[in-house]
Structures are given as C-alpha cells and as structure tokens.
Amino acid sequence: MDEEALMRGRVYGADHDDPDPGPRPSHEYRELCGGPLDGLLLDVTSWSTEDLADGAALLTEIGRHGPGGRAHYEPRPADPQRWDWAGDSA
C-alpha cells in the first residue's frame, strides 16, 4: 500500500488480503475514534438518518470480549463525521 492510500485510512470490514482496503469513490464514511477500532473508517453509504443517529455495535475480535464481541460507537455531537467509542459488549 502506498503512502497516499495509508493516509486515506482502512475501511472496517475490508478483507485483510485486499490490496486496496481504503475508501471507495462515491461512498460515505465515518471515522471511528478510540477503542479497538480506532482510526478505521466505517462505510455508511446506505444508512438512513435514524441509523446514523444511533451509531453502531461493530463485531471485533480485538475488543474486551474477544471473538464475537462488539465495539460500540456513537456520533460525536460536535462532529458527526467522527464516531467515538462508547464501550464493548459480548
């Protein structure tokens, strides 16, 4: 991956073997801040306004509860393009 691609970020859920795990044109993303998925981008292209307001509980193997656990992220009130980690659950 070249430096420009690295600076664009990696998309949550991208395959580890994907030669270009960065954002795609015409897609909408939110940056995940803090917690186990810090720095990843979440593709919210097809999400409704209500879904965006609710945030997300994302599967992760590297959270507090290990494989099958979820990391919870909520929109940052002052900057809804960034979602802050709110904790983990099983």
C-alpha positions as CSV (number, residue, x, y, z in Angstrom):
1,M,0.0,0.0,0.0
2,D,1.4,3.4,-0.9
3,E,1.7,6.3,1.5
4,E,-1.4,8.1,0.0
5,A,-3.5,5.0,0.5
6,L,-2.3,4.7,4.1
7,M,-3.3,8.3,4.8
8,R,-6.8,7.7,3.4
9,G,-7.4,5.0,6.1
10,R,-8.6,1.5,6.2
11,V,-12.2,0.6,5.9
12,Y,-13.8,-1.5,8.7
13,G,-14.6,-5.0,7.4
14,A,-12.1,-4.8,4.5
15,D,-10.6,-8.2,3.8
16,H,-7.0,-8.5,5.1
17,D,-5.9,-9.6,1.7
18,D,-7.5,-6.7,-0.1
19,P,-4.7,-4.8,-1.9
20,D,-6.7,-1.5,-1.5
21,P,-8.6,-1.6,1.8
22,G,-9.2,2.2,1.7
23,P,-12.3,4.2,1.0
24,R,-14.1,3.9,-2.4
25,P,-15.3,6.8,-4.5
26,S,-19.0,7.7,-4.1
27,H,-19.1,6.1,-0.6
28,E,-19.8,7.9,2.6
29,Y,-17.7,7.1,5.7
30,R,-17.4,7.9,9.4
31,E,-14.1,7.8,11.3
32,L,-14.0,5.6,14.3
33,C,-12.2,7.2,17.3
34,G,-10.9,5.4,20.3
35,G,-11.5,1.8,21.4
36,P,-10.4,-1.3,19.5
37,L,-11.3,0.0,16.0
38,D,-9.6,3.4,16.4
39,G,-8.7,5.0,13.1
40,L,-10.8,2.7,10.9
41,L,-13.4,4.1,8.5
42,L,-17.0,2.8,8.6
43,D,-18.9,2.7,5.3
44,V,-22.3,4.3,6.0
45,T,-23.3,4.8,2.4
46,S,-26.7,3.2,2.5
47,W,-27.6,4.1,6.2
48,S,-30.7,6.0,7.0
49,T,-30.7,9.2,9.0
50,E,-32.0,7.3,12.0
51,D,-29.3,4.6,11.7
52,L,-26.6,7.3,11.6
53,A,-28.0,8.9,14.7
54,D,-28.0,5.6,16.6
55,G,-24.3,4.8,15.9
56,A,-23.2,1.2,15.6
57,A,-22.2,-2.0,17.5
58,L,-19.5,-3.5,15.4
59,L,-18.1,-7.0,15.6
60,T,-14.5,-7.2,16.6
61,E,-12.1,-9.9,17.8
62,I,-9.8,-7.4,19.5
63,G,-12.2,-5.8,22.0
64,R,-12.6,-6.6,25.6
65,H,-14.8,-9.7,25.0
66,G,-12.6,-11.2,22.3
67,P,-14.1,-13.0,19.2
68,G,-17.8,-12.3,18.8
69,G,-17.6,-9.2,20.9
70,R,-18.8,-5.8,19.8
71,A,-17.4,-2.3,20.0
72,H,-20.0,0.4,20.3
73,Y,-19.5,3.7,18.6
74,E,-21.7,6.9,18.7
75,P,-21.7,10.0,16.7
76,R,-19.7,12.9,18.2
77,P,-22.2,15.7,18.9
78,A,-19.8,18.5,17.7
79,D,-18.5,16.5,14.7
80,P,-20.9,13.7,13.5
81,Q,-18.3,12.7,10.9
82,R,-16.4,11.1,13.8
83,W,-17.8,8.4,16.0
84,D,-16.5,7.9,19.5
85,W,-16.1,4.6,21.2
86,A,-18.7,4.1,23.9
87,G,-17.5,0.6,25.2
88,D,-17.6,-3.1,24.4
89,S,-20.1,-5.8,24.9
90,A,-20.3,-9.6,24.5
